Structure formats: C-alpha cells, structure tokens
Amino acid sequence: MAGLRIGTAGIPASTKPQTTPKGIVRLAELGLEHMEIEFVRGVRMSEKTAADIKELAQEQGISLTVHAPYYINLNSKEPEKVEASKERILKSARIGAAAGATSVTFHAAFYHDDDPEQVYQVVKRHMEEMLEELERSRVKIRLSPETTGGPTQFGTLEELIRLGQELPGVYPCVDFAHLYARSLGEFNSYEHFAGALRSIRDNLGPEALQALHIHLSGIEHGPRGEKRHLPLAETELNYRAVLQALADFRVQGYLTCESPILEEDALILKGLYAELDQE
Ligand SMILES: [Zn+2]
C-alpha cells in the first residue's frame, strides 16, 4: 500500500446505506484509496465488525486510519476526564488496530491558562502511559496527535515534532488546513508547506514521510483560528501548493479529505496530485 493514498473522512456521501463496509466498497468504485474511520462521536464498533472491515478493506485495496472522539483533553483539571480521554484514545486504537488501521489521530489537549511547556509535559506523560498500555496489550497502531486549528489547543507542529523526538514511534498527523487556520491565514505558501515537511524529515527521520498521516480540506478561519471546514472551491488555503510540496518531498502515506463534500473534493485532490506528481 505505497504512495500517497487519498480518501475521505468517513463514509462517502454517495454511499447507500451509510455503513462503513458499503463506504469501503464505494471508495474503491470511485477510484479512491483510503478511509479514515470517524469515531469522533464515540467508538461504537465491535471487535467482530472491525475484523470484518479489515478483511473487506484488504480485498478492496482501501487503507484505513482512525479519528478518535473529539471529546478528549489530556490537560483537563479533572482527573476522571483525563482518564476518560485516555480510555477513548485507547479504545479507538484497539478497534482501529483490529480493523487494520495504521494510525489513530486525536486532538490531544487544551492549554487553558497553563504554560505551554507545562502542558507539553502533561501530554507527554499521558502519551507515554498510553504507549506502554498498547505495548502491553500488543496493539499495533500508531498514536498520531493532530496539528490543531486554534491557539487554545495544544498541537503546534513544533510541539508534535518534539513529542515524536522524545517518544519513538509517535508521529504527527499533519492537518494543513489547521496549520493555515491557526496562523490566521499566514501559513499558506509552498515555502511554508515544504518547510513543515522538511522539519518533519530532519527531526523525525526520512521514514516519517513514508507513512505520513495527513488531513487536507478547505477551511475558514476567524480571529481565533478554525471556524469550519469548507469545500476546496470556497477556501483561500492554497491546497495546490500543499499537494506540490507533498509530491516534491515524495511523501507517502494517508491523506484524508475532511471537506463537507467528501468524495467530490477527495477526487479533486487526487486528480490534481496525479498531475503535479508527474511534473
Ligand atoms: Zn481532527
């Protein structure tokens, strides 16, 4: 399953009925190659269903990643909320691994009013504990905290690269739309995107670009970062330059399109990437 595999965040809209197995078949019909299983509102998939999905996805040539629930905050002041957050990530990881997914992403934490360095140490400690738990229970899947879309959320690219340096096996999920929104529109040129990939490669090794977990879609930002995802046609994010940088750095991995018009935009990205990749 090499190359840059492009697909949708969850079940394509044109899938009937809207089930994950039908969605996998639909992606293959559309000529797409990847699905992110969306556990964003809770992990409601059994191990048995996951095992069936693994078989079907292999048969259809569709790779899988997982998005853990939104309701996660490893820096909550309430210990039970931190524990529940870890349990949600671990459950997403277990079910995801059973489905053959390679990576699980999540928005790790909020800063609240804490010093970012202190938040970093808190997130790192909880990440370490989760990695140990996955190791103990022999669950093989990558934990990939995501670059987040607003300044109140932990998850700059620098923080996530540092986590990867200090916790071997952890790599960032790079959401280019979030990086753009978080910067209030500044992070929007080929040089920015190429710089991000260069930094990942130089700090985490070339292998980091050989199975990179990526999110890309249109986005709208306000003065506090991310507002909402948009169709590609309506965004000011220079997604063409993102794809050019991915092609130039020969990035391989999984690109999930989180657009409101899922497969339509995923197909646009795939077509454009194929053009740019040949140049
Ligand atoms: Zn996300």
Boltz pocket constraint, residues with backbone or C-beta under 6 A from the ligand:
constraints:
  - pocket:
      binder: B
      contacts: [[A, 67], [A, 106], [A, 107], [A, 146]]
      max_distance: 6.0
